[in-house]
Amino acid sequence: MGISVTLSSKRESSVNPILFASKPTDLIEEIEQFRLETARLERVYELHRKLGESLDLDSMMEAFSRWLAPLLRHDLVAYRHFGRVRMPTACSCHGPHRQLLMESAFELLENPITEEKQGIVESLGLYYHIWPLGKSGRDNLLLVHRQSDSTWKNHSNKIESILEDLQGPIERALVYEDLYEQARRDALTGLDNRRVFLERAKQEMTCSERYGQPLILACLDLDHFKSINDQLGHGEGDLVLKRVSEEFTRCVRDSDVLARIGGDEFAMILPNTPLSNAHFLMDRICHSIKGLGFKAPDADVLGVSIGLAQWPAGATLEEWWELADAALYRAKNNGRSQASL
């Protein structure tokens, strides 16, 4: 963006020095406007530079907060995208004050504003403002600051002037997050994929070693799934895999790791779980999957065979996997649709 400075609405072949000299204030005003616009563009360029260095929304909010700090003292910047649970936030507070402010920010962006919610922020000696972002008008940017109403208007105008510049990088970060999430999810079932499972397994092994807690690996393989695929088609097979995945998810805890390894093979990691408790859970899962009643004509009902192994401290992931895989083969050889140690 640029500003064209015009001294006269009509260009003449010769400039009247008297006319030019009679309007010095016009020239001074235009120069001042040009200076202000140049400074604004420099700030916008600096904002784009900072945002361009960030790929995820949390880093982007932090970059925006740092850019905004010299212009406006504030305690929190948060972004809420309609339909997403997570609220990317940059907060400069610490301790109980931070926790209270984060909870208040989520409430302000999640639900209609009430006097009670306003009071929580005001009780901290703070003020807040919310701007709609995006075409839907349902995405919002929250700023919690320390400017009273009497001094807020000038700051508000400055922020509103850059909201459009902020929207583009935010949309880019949303696309990046979607692509990143897709790369870590099984496309059919929505479960973690093999790559994520391997990452989480190593993390859980480290935690188990540090705190001395039992860690269980379960290898799961569907029984009689091939007959469904062969006789009813892959479309029906996909529906069965989705339904089985939902049943697995229903049976495990949020802290457990559940992934589709490939085809009709799944794996679970159960942190801080005694082997006896894990065996009880897997028996329940075997019963639950068989209870779904999926089967091809003249074939056995779909089931699941499971091999269990507790992580031996110091063992590699490959060694641990071999133990669970050997237990899985025992479950298959002993009649299927059961869990084996």
C-alpha positions as CSV (number, residue, x, y, z in Angstrom):
1,M,0.0,0.0,0.0
2,G,1.3,3.5,-0.8
3,I,0.1,7.1,-0.5
4,S,0.3,9.5,-3.4
5,V,1.1,13.0,-2.2
6,T,-0.7,15.6,-4.4
7,L,0.0,19.3,-3.9
8,S,-2.6,20.5,-6.3
9,S,-5.8,19.0,-7.8
10,K,-4.8,20.4,-11.2
11,R,-1.3,20.2,-12.7
12,E,-0.1,23.3,-14.5
13,S,2.8,23.7,-16.8
14,S,4.3,26.3,-14.4
15,V,3.9,26.2,-10.6
16,N,2.7,29.4,-8.9
17,P,5.1,30.0,-6.0
18,I,2.6,32.2,-4.2
19,L,-0.1,29.4,-4.3
20,F,2.4,26.9,-3.2
21,A,3.6,29.0,-0.3
22,S,0.1,29.8,0.8
23,K,-0.7,26.2,1.8
24,P,2.2,24.9,3.9
25,T,-0.1,23.3,6.4
26,D,-1.5,21.0,3.7
27,L,1.9,19.7,2.8
28,I,2.8,19.2,6.4
29,E,-0.4,17.3,7.0
30,E,0.2,15.0,4.0
31,I,3.8,14.4,5.0
32,E,2.6,13.5,8.5
33,Q,0.0,11.2,7.1
34,F,2.6,9.6,4.9
35,R,4.9,9.1,7.9
36,L,2.1,7.6,10.0
37,E,1.1,5.2,7.2
38,T,4.7,4.2,6.6
39,A,5.1,3.4,10.4
40,R,1.8,1.4,10.3
41,L,3.0,-0.6,7.3
42,E,6.3,-1.3,9.0
43,R,4.4,-2.6,12.0
44,V,2.2,-4.8,9.8
45,Y,5.3,-6.1,8.0
46,E,6.9,-6.9,11.4
47,L,3.7,-8.7,12.4
48,H,3.7,-10.8,9.2
49,R,7.4,-11.6,9.7
50,K,6.8,-12.9,13.2
51,L,3.7,-14.8,12.2
52,G,5.5,-16.3,9.3
53,E,8.0,-17.9,11.6
54,S,5.2,-19.8,13.3
55,L,3.4,-22.9,12.0
56,D,1.1,-23.8,14.9
57,L,-1.6,-21.6,16.4
58,D,0.0,-21.6,19.9
59,S,3.2,-20.2,18.6
60,M,1.2,-17.8,16.4
61,M,-0.7,-16.4,19.4
62,E,2.6,-16.1,21.3
63,A,4.2,-14.2,18.4
64,F,1.2,-11.9,18.1
65,S,1.3,-11.2,21.9
66,R,5.0,-10.3,21.7
67,W,4.3,-8.0,18.7
68,L,1.4,-6.3,20.5
69,A,3.2,-5.9,23.9
70,P,5.0,-2.5,23.0
71,L,1.7,-1.1,21.8
72,L,-0.6,-2.4,24.5
73,R,0.0,-3.9,27.9
74,H,-2.0,-7.1,28.1
75,D,-2.2,-10.4,30.1
76,L,-3.7,-12.8,27.6
77,V,-4.4,-13.4,23.9
78,A,-6.6,-16.3,22.9
79,Y,-8.2,-17.6,19.6
80,R,-11.3,-19.8,19.4
81,H,-12.1,-21.6,16.2
82,F,-15.7,-22.7,15.9
83,G,-15.9,-26.5,16.1
84,R,-12.5,-27.1,17.7
85,V,-12.0,-28.0,21.3
86,R,-8.5,-26.5,21.7
87,M,-8.0,-22.8,22.5
88,P,-4.5,-21.5,21.4
89,T,-3.5,-19.0,24.0
90,A,-0.6,-16.8,25.0
91,C,-0.7,-15.8,28.7
92,S,1.9,-13.8,30.6
93,C,0.5,-14.6,34.1
94,H,1.7,-17.4,36.4
95,G,0.4,-19.6,39.2
96,P,-3.3,-19.4,40.4
97,H,-3.8,-16.1,38.6
98,R,-2.9,-17.8,35.3
99,Q,-5.2,-20.7,35.9
100,L,-8.1,-18.5,36.8
101,L,-7.5,-16.3,33.7
102,M,-7.3,-19.3,31.4
103,E,-10.5,-20.8,32.7
104,S,-12.2,-17.4,32.3
105,A,-10.9,-17.0,28.8
106,F,-12.3,-20.4,27.8
107,E,-15.7,-19.5,29.2
108,L,-15.8,-16.1,27.5
109,L,-15.0,-17.6,24.1
110,E,-17.1,-20.8,24.5
111,N,-20.4,-19.6,25.8
112,P,-22.5,-16.4,25.7
113,I,-21.1,-13.7,27.9
114,T,-22.8,-13.2,31.3
115,E,-22.3,-10.7,34.1
116,E,-20.8,-13.4,36.2
117,K,-18.1,-14.1,33.6
118,Q,-17.4,-10.4,33.2
119,G,-17.0,-10.2,36.9
120,I,-14.3,-12.8,37.0
121,V,-12.1,-10.9,34.7
122,E,-12.9,-7.6,36.3
123,S,-12.2,-9.0,39.8
124,L,-8.6,-9.4,38.6
125,G,-8.4,-5.7,37.7
126,L,-8.5,-6.5,34.0
127,Y,-10.6,-5.7,31.0
128,Y,-11.3,-7.7,27.9
129,H,-12.4,-7.4,24.3
130,I,-13.6,-10.0,21.7
131,W,-13.4,-9.6,17.9
132,P,-15.1,-11.9,15.4
133,L,-12.7,-13.4,12.9
134,G,-13.2,-15.2,9.6
135,K,-16.1,-15.4,7.2
136,S,-18.3,-17.4,9.5
137,G,-18.2,-14.8,12.2
138,R,-18.1,-17.6,14.7
139,D,-14.3,-17.6,15.2
140,N,-13.2,-15.1,17.9
141,L,-10.0,-13.4,19.1
142,L,-9.9,-12.5,22.8
143,L,-7.7,-9.9,24.4
144,V,-7.5,-9.4,28.2
145,H,-5.8,-6.1,28.9
146,R,-5.4,-3.3,31.5
147,Q,-6.8,-0.4,29.6
148,S,-9.9,1.2,31.1
149,D,-12.8,2.3,28.8
150,S,-11.5,5.9,28.7
151,T,-8.2,4.9,27.2
152,W,-9.3,1.9,25.2
153,K,-10.7,3.4,22.0
154,N,-7.3,4.4,20.5
155,H,-5.8,1.0,21.1
156,S,-9.0,-0.7,19.8
157,N,-8.7,1.1,16.5
158,K,-5.0,0.0,16.1
159,I,-5.9,-3.6,16.7
160,E,-8.9,-3.6,14.5
161,S,-6.8,-2.2,11.7
162,I,-4.6,-5.3,11.7
163,L,-7.3,-8.0,12.2
164,E,-7.4,-8.7,8.5
165,D,-3.7,-9.1,8.4
166,L,-3.9,-11.6,11.3
167,Q,-6.6,-13.7,9.6
168,G,-4.6,-14.9,6.7
169,P,-1.7,-16.5,8.8
170,I,-4.3,-18.0,11.2
171,E,-6.1,-19.7,8.3
172,R,-2.7,-21.0,7.1
173,A,-2.0,-22.4,10.6
174,L,-5.4,-24.1,10.7
175,V,-4.6,-25.9,7.4
176,Y,-1.2,-26.9,8.7
177,E,-2.8,-28.4,11.8
178,D,-5.3,-30.3,9.8
179,L,-2.6,-31.8,7.6
180,Y,-0.5,-32.6,10.6
181,E,-3.4,-34.3,12.3
182,Q,-4.3,-36.3,9.1
183,A,-0.7,-37.5,8.9
184,R,-1.0,-38.9,12.4
185,R,-4.4,-40.5,12.1
186,D,-5.6,-43.7,10.4
187,A,-7.8,-42.4,7.6
188,L,-10.5,-45.1,7.9
189,T,-11.0,-45.4,11.7
190,G,-9.7,-42.1,13.0
191,L,-7.4,-43.9,15.5
192,D,-3.7,-43.1,16.0
193,N,-1.6,-44.7,13.2
194,R,1.5,-46.8,13.5
195,R,3.8,-43.8,13.5
196,V,2.1,-42.2,16.5
197,F,1.9,-45.5,18.3
198,L,5.7,-46.0,18.1
199,E,6.2,-42.5,19.4
200,R,3.9,-42.9,22.3
201,A,5.3,-46.4,23.1
202,K,8.8,-45.0,23.6
203,Q,7.4,-42.1,25.8
204,E,5.4,-44.5,28.0
205,M,8.5,-46.8,28.3
206,T,10.5,-43.8,29.6
207,C,7.7,-42.9,32.1
208,S,7.4,-46.5,33.3
209,E,11.2,-46.7,33.9
210,R,11.2,-43.4,35.8
211,Y,8.3,-44.1,38.1
212,G,8.5,-47.8,38.3
213,Q,4.9,-48.4,37.1
214,P,3.8,-51.5,35.2
215,L,3.3,-51.0,31.5
216,I,1.2,-53.4,29.3
217,L,1.3,-53.9,25.5
218,A,-1.6,-55.6,23.8
219,C,-1.5,-56.9,20.2
220,L,-5.0,-57.4,18.8
221,D,-5.9,-59.3,15.6
222,L,-9.5,-59.7,14.4
223,D,-10.8,-63.3,13.9
224,H,-12.8,-64.3,10.7
225,F,-12.5,-60.8,9.3
226,K,-11.3,-62.1,5.9
227,S,-14.6,-63.9,5.3
228,I,-16.5,-60.7,5.7
229,N,-14.2,-58.9,3.3
230,D,-14.3,-61.7,0.7
231,Q,-18.0,-62.5,0.8
232,L,-19.6,-59.1,1.6
233,G,-17.0,-56.8,0.0
234,H,-14.5,-54.3,1.2
235,G,-17.1,-51.6,1.8
236,E,-18.8,-53.8,4.4
237,G,-15.3,-54.7,5.8
238,D,-14.6,-51.0,6.2
239,L,-17.8,-50.5,8.1
240,V,-16.9,-53.4,10.4
241,L,-13.5,-51.9,11.1
242,K,-15.0,-48.6,12.0
243,R,-17.5,-50.2,14.4
244,V,-14.8,-52.3,16.0
245,S,-12.6,-49.3,16.5
246,E,-15.5,-47.4,18.2
247,E,-15.9,-50.4,20.5
248,F,-12.2,-50.5,21.3
249,T,-12.3,-46.8,22.1
250,R,-15.3,-47.2,24.4
251,C,-13.5,-49.8,26.4
252,V,-10.1,-48.0,27.1
253,R,-9.2,-45.0,29.1
254,D,-8.1,-41.6,27.8
255,S,-4.6,-42.2,29.1
256,D,-4.3,-45.5,27.1
257,V,-2.8,-45.6,23.6
258,L,-4.9,-47.2,20.9
259,A,-3.8,-47.5,17.3
260,R,-4.6,-49.3,14.1
261,I,-1.3,-50.9,13.0
262,G,-2.6,-52.1,9.6
263,G,-5.4,-54.1,8.0
264,D,-7.3,-55.8,10.9
265,E,-4.4,-55.4,13.3
266,F,-4.6,-53.1,16.3
267,A,-2.4,-52.4,19.3
268,M,-2.9,-50.9,22.8
269,I,-0.6,-49.6,25.5
270,L,-2.0,-49.5,29.1
271,P,0.1,-47.3,31.4
272,N,0.3,-47.9,35.1
273,T,-1.8,-51.1,34.8
274,P,-1.1,-54.5,36.5
275,L,-1.0,-57.4,34.2
276,S,-4.0,-59.0,35.9
277,N,-6.2,-55.9,35.4
278,A,-5.1,-55.8,31.7
279,H,-6.1,-59.4,31.2
280,F,-9.5,-58.7,32.7
281,L,-10.0,-55.8,30.4
282,M,-9.0,-57.8,27.3
283,D,-11.4,-60.6,28.2
284,R,-14.1,-57.9,28.4
285,I,-13.1,-56.6,25.0
286,C,-13.1,-60.1,23.4
287,H,-16.7,-60.6,24.7
288,S,-17.7,-57.1,23.5
289,I,-16.4,-57.6,19.9
290,K,-18.1,-61.0,19.6
291,G,-21.3,-59.4,20.9
292,L,-21.4,-57.1,17.9
293,G,-22.5,-60.2,15.9
294,F,-20.7,-59.4,12.6
295,K,-20.4,-62.4,10.3
296,A,-20.4,-63.5,6.7
297,P,-22.8,-66.3,5.5
298,D,-21.7,-69.7,6.7
299,A,-18.8,-68.3,8.6
300,D,-17.9,-67.8,12.3
301,V,-18.8,-64.6,14.1
302,L,-16.2,-61.9,14.1
303,G,-14.0,-62.0,17.2
304,V,-10.6,-60.7,18.3
305,S,-7.5,-62.5,19.6
306,I,-5.2,-60.6,22.0
307,G,-1.7,-61.1,23.1
308,L,-0.5,-59.4,26.3
309,A,3.0,-58.6,27.6
310,Q,4.3,-56.5,30.4
311,W,7.3,-54.4,29.5
312,P,10.4,-55.9,31.1
313,A,12.5,-52.9,32.3
314,G,15.4,-52.3,29.9
315,A,13.9,-54.2,27.0
316,T,13.7,-52.6,23.6
317,L,10.4,-51.9,21.9
318,E,11.1,-54.6,19.4
319,E,11.7,-57.2,22.2
320,W,8.6,-56.1,24.0
321,W,6.6,-56.4,20.8
322,E,7.9,-59.9,20.2
323,L,6.6,-61.0,23.6
324,A,3.1,-59.7,22.9
325,D,3.1,-61.1,19.4
326,A,4.0,-64.6,20.7
327,A,1.1,-64.3,23.2
328,L,-1.2,-63.4,20.3
329,Y,-0.2,-66.6,18.5
330,R,-1.0,-68.6,21.6
331,A,-4.5,-67.0,21.7
332,K,-5.0,-67.9,18.0
333,N,-3.8,-71.5,18.5
334,N,-5.9,-72.0,21.7
335,G,-9.2,-71.3,19.9
336,R,-9.3,-67.5,19.1
337,S,-11.5,-64.8,20.5
338,Q,-9.5,-64.8,23.7
339,A,-6.7,-63.0,25.5
340,S,-3.4,-64.8,26.3
341,L,-0.3,-63.9,28.3
